[in-house]
Amino acid sequence: MKPIAEIEGTLSDGSKATVYKIVVRSLPNDHPMGPWAPKTIKDVGGYWEDAINKKLYRVDIEYLNILNKAGWDMYDADGTVHRTKDRTEFDKVARQELAGWTFEQAKKDGVTNSIIELQPVEQIVTIFLPKNPKALPQLTMLRQASFSPRSGVGIGTNGVRFFPPEPVHRITAYQNIAPLDPNGGHTGFGHEYHYHRSPAVMNEDKSGKVVGFALDGFPVRGPTEAEGKAPKNLDAINGHDHDGLGYHYHASNAWPYFVAGFKGALGTAALGDVDVCDATQQSGGRKGGPGTAKGRAKALPKAVHHQHLNEHAPLSRSDLRFVRRAHMFSADGFTTQRARHRRG
């Protein structure tokens, strides 16, 4: 939405570097969004990876019947599919998951046996990426990485953020599912659109082109090389360097779908159009200049840095109050309980 700018910023390792300031709307400009939930059993929705057999299913009558046979209740006798119909119902899902409700509580006052969906809205976010990515002495695995929930793990060339894998077992603890659309995206608790899988993977793109950039500034290519062949000699974080292309990652159809970690020091992201990049703070940036108190963003609680990946880490009461107050719902992997899958 604005020309990309270059500023000086602080990376996750504390080093100073030139970073690209990229302000995005969090909505794709190159493909439609949805569908996620079918309205009736005659319709077809998005895609969902089953928590039991790990297969990716199209959400249609066949898959809904699989869930119903396992004791779920996903549609009415007239064929109407149970789904979140508006923002109020969608926000109930956020509330019950963040507060760690039991299934019985959610059945009484929340949302169960439903397909979670909401039409996303514009969300202005500033992404800071290193202009000249630098490799660190050791790889940082995704579970050990610390980054702002606003940033995800990277950004697509269309300005939509890449997020870590969905916390499937937390979602299904309430006998709900949260499908991805045919391009691998859906709406987060901040009502923004983001990807959990690359459109290049979902659409079986074999061009090997760059589809985005990881948070450390290294490019992310599609699931194949330029000639359509599977990439070889990938390291532990889905990256390699060959044929003069420089180091790059490959998105894939296997967990964790984008990157399994980071080669270099990380940039960051922050809500709104911000001017200062500081990746050592989980807030990511601020509007005020260095050393000014005004506009300084408060850091996120440590417990919520990367809970997409740590599905069983509980939020403390103080963290939960902070999340509610700040409305930091965009990283929809915030987890509040040891979720138990209720099928079977």
C-alpha positions as CSV (number, residue, x, y, z in Angstrom):
1,M,0.0,0.0,0.0
2,K,3.1,2.2,0.3
3,P,6.4,2.2,-1.5
4,I,9.0,0.0,0.2
5,A,11.5,2.0,2.2
6,E,14.9,1.4,3.7
7,I,15.7,2.3,7.3
8,E,18.2,1.3,9.9
9,G,16.9,-1.2,12.4
10,T,17.9,-3.7,15.1
11,L,17.8,-7.4,14.2
12,S,17.0,-10.2,16.6
13,D,20.6,-10.8,17.6
14,G,21.0,-7.1,18.5
15,S,23.0,-6.1,15.4
16,K,22.2,-3.0,13.5
17,A,21.4,-3.4,9.8
18,T,19.5,-1.8,6.9
19,V,16.0,-3.2,6.7
20,Y,13.2,-3.0,4.3
21,K,10.1,-1.3,5.8
22,I,7.1,-3.0,4.1
23,V,3.6,-1.8,5.0
24,V,0.9,-4.3,4.0
25,R,-2.9,-4.5,4.2
26,S,-2.9,-8.2,5.1
27,L,-5.3,-9.0,2.1
28,P,-4.2,-10.7,-1.1
29,N,-4.4,-8.8,-4.4
30,D,-3.8,-11.7,-6.6
31,H,-6.5,-14.3,-5.7
32,P,-9.9,-14.5,-4.0
33,M,-10.3,-15.6,-0.4
34,G,-12.4,-18.5,0.6
35,P,-14.3,-20.7,0.6
36,W,-13.8,-22.1,4.1
37,A,-17.1,-23.6,5.2
38,P,-19.8,-25.0,3.0
39,K,-23.2,-23.5,3.7
40,T,-25.0,-26.8,3.1
41,I,-24.0,-30.4,2.6
42,K,-24.4,-29.8,-1.1
43,D,-21.6,-27.2,-1.1
44,V,-17.9,-27.6,-1.0
45,G,-15.6,-25.6,1.4
46,G,-11.9,-25.4,2.0
47,Y,-9.2,-27.8,3.1
48,W,-8.5,-29.3,6.5
49,E,-5.8,-31.7,7.7
50,D,-7.4,-34.4,9.8
51,A,-5.9,-34.6,13.3
52,I,-6.1,-38.4,13.4
53,N,-4.8,-39.6,10.0
54,K,-3.0,-36.4,8.9
55,K,-4.7,-36.5,5.5
56,L,-5.7,-33.2,3.8
57,Y,-9.4,-33.3,3.1
58,R,-11.7,-31.1,1.1
59,V,-14.5,-30.0,3.5
60,D,-17.5,-31.5,1.9
61,I,-20.3,-33.9,2.8
62,E,-17.9,-36.9,2.7
63,Y,-15.6,-35.4,5.3
64,L,-18.4,-34.0,7.4
65,N,-19.8,-37.6,7.6
66,I,-16.4,-38.9,8.7
67,L,-16.5,-36.4,11.6
68,N,-20.2,-37.3,12.4
69,K,-19.4,-41.0,12.5
70,A,-16.7,-40.1,15.1
71,G,-19.4,-38.5,17.3
72,W,-19.4,-35.0,16.1
73,D,-22.5,-33.1,14.9
74,M,-21.6,-30.9,11.9
75,Y,-24.9,-30.3,10.1
76,D,-28.6,-30.2,10.7
77,A,-31.3,-32.6,9.4
78,D,-32.1,-30.1,6.6
79,G,-28.4,-30.1,5.4
80,T,-27.4,-26.8,7.0
81,V,-23.8,-26.9,8.0
82,H,-22.8,-25.6,11.4
83,R,-20.4,-22.7,11.0
84,T,-19.6,-19.4,12.7
85,K,-22.0,-17.0,11.0
86,D,-20.6,-13.6,12.2
87,R,-17.9,-11.9,14.1
88,T,-19.6,-12.4,17.5
89,E,-19.6,-16.2,17.1
90,F,-16.0,-16.1,15.7
91,D,-14.8,-14.1,18.7
92,K,-16.5,-16.6,21.0
93,V,-14.0,-19.2,19.6
94,A,-11.1,-16.8,20.5
95,R,-12.5,-16.3,24.0
96,Q,-13.0,-20.0,24.8
97,E,-9.6,-21.0,23.4
98,L,-7.7,-18.2,25.1
99,A,-9.5,-18.8,28.4
100,G,-9.0,-22.5,28.3
101,W,-12.6,-23.5,28.6
102,T,-13.6,-27.1,28.9
103,F,-15.6,-28.7,26.2
104,E,-18.7,-28.6,28.4
105,Q,-18.3,-24.9,29.0
106,A,-17.9,-24.2,25.3
107,K,-20.9,-26.4,24.5
108,K,-23.0,-24.3,26.9
109,D,-21.7,-20.8,26.2
110,G,-19.3,-21.0,23.3
111,V,-18.9,-22.7,19.9
112,T,-18.6,-26.4,19.3
113,N,-19.2,-28.8,16.4
114,S,-18.7,-26.0,13.9
115,I,-16.5,-24.8,11.1
116,I,-14.7,-21.7,12.1
117,E,-14.7,-19.0,9.5
118,L,-14.9,-15.2,9.1
119,Q,-14.5,-12.9,6.2
120,P,-11.2,-11.1,6.9
121,V,-10.8,-7.4,7.1
122,E,-7.9,-5.1,6.3
123,Q,-5.2,-5.0,8.9
124,I,-2.3,-2.6,8.4
125,V,1.0,-4.2,9.5
126,T,4.6,-3.1,9.0
127,I,7.1,-5.9,8.2
128,F,10.8,-5.3,8.6
129,L,13.1,-7.6,6.7
130,P,16.9,-7.4,6.5
131,K,18.0,-6.0,3.2
132,N,21.2,-8.1,3.2
133,P,20.4,-11.3,5.1
134,K,23.3,-12.6,7.1
135,A,23.8,-16.2,8.2
136,L,24.3,-16.9,11.8
137,P,26.9,-19.4,13.1
138,Q,24.1,-21.8,13.9
139,L,20.6,-22.5,12.5
140,T,17.7,-21.4,14.8
141,M,15.0,-24.1,14.8
142,L,11.5,-22.8,14.7
143,R,10.6,-24.0,18.2
144,Q,13.5,-22.1,19.6
145,A,12.9,-18.9,17.6
146,S,11.5,-15.8,19.3
147,F,9.5,-13.5,17.2
148,S,6.5,-11.2,17.3
149,P,3.1,-12.8,16.7
150,R,2.5,-10.0,14.3
151,S,5.3,-11.1,12.0
152,G,4.6,-14.8,11.5
153,V,7.6,-16.5,9.9
154,G,7.7,-14.5,6.7
155,I,5.7,-12.7,4.0
156,G,4.4,-13.6,0.6
157,T,5.2,-11.5,-2.5
158,N,1.6,-10.4,-2.4
159,G,2.0,-9.0,1.2
160,V,0.2,-11.8,3.0
161,R,2.1,-13.2,6.0
162,F,3.2,-16.8,6.4
163,F,2.2,-18.2,9.8
164,P,3.5,-21.3,11.6
165,P,1.4,-24.5,11.5
166,E,-2.1,-24.5,12.8
167,P,-2.6,-25.8,16.4
168,V,-4.9,-28.5,15.1
169,H,-5.4,-30.3,18.4
170,R,-6.4,-27.2,20.2
171,I,-9.0,-26.4,17.6
172,T,-10.4,-29.9,17.5
173,A,-10.6,-30.1,21.3
174,Y,-14.0,-28.3,20.9
175,Q,-15.0,-30.5,17.9
176,N,-14.3,-27.5,15.6
177,I,-12.3,-27.2,12.5
178,A,-10.7,-24.1,10.9
179,P,-10.2,-24.9,7.2
180,L,-7.8,-23.2,4.8
181,D,-9.1,-21.9,1.5
182,P,-7.7,-23.3,-1.8
183,N,-4.8,-20.9,-1.5
184,G,-3.8,-22.0,2.0
185,G,-5.1,-19.1,4.0
186,H,-7.8,-18.2,6.5
187,T,-8.8,-15.6,9.1
188,G,-6.9,-15.2,12.3
189,F,-8.3,-14.0,15.7
190,G,-7.3,-10.5,14.7
191,H,-9.7,-10.8,11.8
192,E,-6.8,-10.7,9.3
193,Y,-6.0,-13.1,6.5
194,H,-2.8,-15.1,6.6
195,Y,-1.3,-18.3,5.1
196,H,-0.5,-21.6,6.8
197,R,0.4,-23.2,3.5
198,S,1.8,-21.6,0.4
199,P,-0.5,-20.9,-2.6
200,A,2.3,-22.4,-4.7
201,V,2.0,-25.7,-2.8
202,M,-1.8,-25.7,-2.8
203,N,-1.9,-25.0,-6.6
204,E,1.0,-27.4,-7.4
205,D,3.1,-24.7,-8.9
206,K,6.3,-26.2,-10.3
207,S,8.0,-23.0,-11.5
208,G,10.3,-22.8,-8.5
209,K,9.8,-19.1,-8.4
210,V,10.2,-16.9,-5.3
211,V,6.9,-16.9,-3.4
212,G,8.0,-14.7,-0.5
213,F,10.7,-14.0,2.1
214,A,11.3,-15.5,5.5
215,L,11.6,-13.2,8.5
216,D,15.4,-13.4,8.2
217,G,15.3,-11.9,4.7
218,F,16.2,-15.1,2.8
219,P,13.8,-15.9,-0.1
220,V,11.3,-18.6,0.0
221,R,10.7,-20.5,-3.2
222,G,7.9,-22.8,-4.3
223,P,7.9,-26.6,-3.6
224,T,10.1,-27.4,-6.6
225,E,13.2,-26.2,-8.5
226,A,12.8,-24.2,-11.7
227,E,12.7,-27.4,-13.8
228,G,9.9,-28.8,-11.7
229,K,12.0,-31.4,-9.8
230,A,12.0,-31.8,-6.1
231,P,14.7,-29.8,-4.2
232,K,17.7,-31.8,-3.1
233,N,20.1,-31.6,-0.1
234,L,17.9,-29.4,2.0
235,D,19.2,-28.6,5.5
236,A,17.2,-29.1,8.7
237,I,15.2,-25.9,8.1
238,N,14.1,-26.5,4.5
239,G,16.9,-24.5,2.9
240,H,19.9,-24.8,0.6
241,D,22.2,-22.9,-1.7
242,H,22.9,-24.1,-5.3
243,D,23.6,-23.0,-8.8
244,G,24.4,-19.4,-7.9
245,L,20.9,-18.8,-6.5
246,G,22.1,-18.0,-3.0
247,Y,20.6,-19.5,0.1
248,H,16.8,-19.9,0.0
249,Y,14.1,-22.0,1.5
250,H,11.4,-24.1,-0.1
251,A,7.8,-24.2,0.9
252,S,6.4,-27.7,1.0
253,N,3.3,-29.8,1.7
254,A,4.9,-31.3,4.8
255,W,5.0,-29.9,8.3
256,P,5.9,-27.1,9.0
257,Y,5.0,-26.0,5.4
258,F,7.1,-22.9,5.1
259,V,10.4,-22.9,7.1
260,A,11.5,-25.2,9.9
261,G,13.8,-22.5,11.3
262,F,16.0,-19.6,10.3
263,K,19.4,-19.2,8.8
264,G,19.9,-15.6,9.8
265,A,19.1,-12.9,12.3
266,L,15.4,-12.0,12.2
267,G,13.5,-8.8,11.3
268,T,10.1,-8.3,12.9
269,A,6.7,-6.8,12.4
270,A,4.3,-4.5,14.3
271,L,0.7,-3.5,14.0
272,G,0.1,-0.3,12.1
273,D,2.5,1.9,10.1
274,V,5.5,2.1,12.4
275,D,8.9,3.7,11.8
276,V,11.3,2.0,14.2
277,C,12.5,-1.6,13.9
278,D,13.7,-3.4,17.0
279,A,13.5,-7.2,16.6
280,T,14.9,-7.7,20.2
281,Q,11.5,-6.5,21.4
282,Q,8.5,-8.8,20.8
283,S,6.4,-5.8,20.0
284,G,8.6,-5.3,16.9
285,G,8.6,-1.6,16.5
286,R,7.1,1.7,17.5
287,K,6.1,5.1,16.1
288,G,8.3,7.2,18.4
289,G,12.0,7.7,17.7
290,P,14.8,5.9,19.6
291,G,14.9,6.8,23.3
292,T,11.4,8.3,23.4
293,A,8.9,6.9,25.8
294,K,5.9,8.1,23.8
295,G,4.7,5.5,21.3
296,R,6.9,2.8,22.8
297,A,5.1,-0.5,22.4
298,K,4.8,-2.9,25.3
299,A,6.5,-6.3,24.7
300,L,4.3,-9.4,24.5
301,P,4.4,-11.9,27.3
302,K,7.1,-14.5,26.7
303,A,4.6,-17.2,26.9
304,V,3.0,-16.2,23.6
305,H,6.0,-15.8,21.3
306,H,5.4,-18.9,19.2
307,Q,2.5,-20.9,20.6
308,H,1.5,-22.0,17.2
309,L,4.3,-24.5,17.7
310,N,4.0,-25.2,21.4
311,E,0.3,-26.1,21.5
312,H,0.4,-27.3,25.1
313,A,2.0,-24.3,26.7
314,P,-0.5,-22.6,29.0
315,L,-0.9,-18.9,29.3
316,S,-0.7,-17.4,32.8
317,R,-3.6,-15.3,34.1
318,S,-1.5,-12.2,33.7
319,D,-0.6,-13.1,30.1
320,L,-4.2,-13.8,29.4
321,R,-5.2,-10.4,30.7
322,F,-2.5,-8.7,28.6
323,V,-3.7,-10.5,25.5
324,R,-7.3,-9.5,26.1
325,R,-6.3,-5.9,26.8
326,A,-4.0,-5.5,23.8
327,H,-6.3,-7.6,21.5
328,M,-3.3,-9.3,20.2
329,F,-5.3,-12.0,18.5
330,S,-3.6,-12.1,15.1
331,A,-1.3,-15.0,16.0
332,D,-4.2,-17.5,16.2
333,G,-2.0,-20.1,17.8
334,F,-2.4,-18.7,21.3
335,T,-2.9,-21.8,23.4
336,T,-4.4,-22.0,26.8
337,Q,-4.8,-25.6,27.7
338,R,-3.5,-29.1,27.1
339,A,-6.0,-29.6,24.3
340,R,-7.4,-33.1,24.0
341,H,-8.7,-34.3,20.6
342,R,-12.2,-35.7,21.2
343,R,-12.6,-37.9,18.2
344,G,-12.4,-41.7,18.6
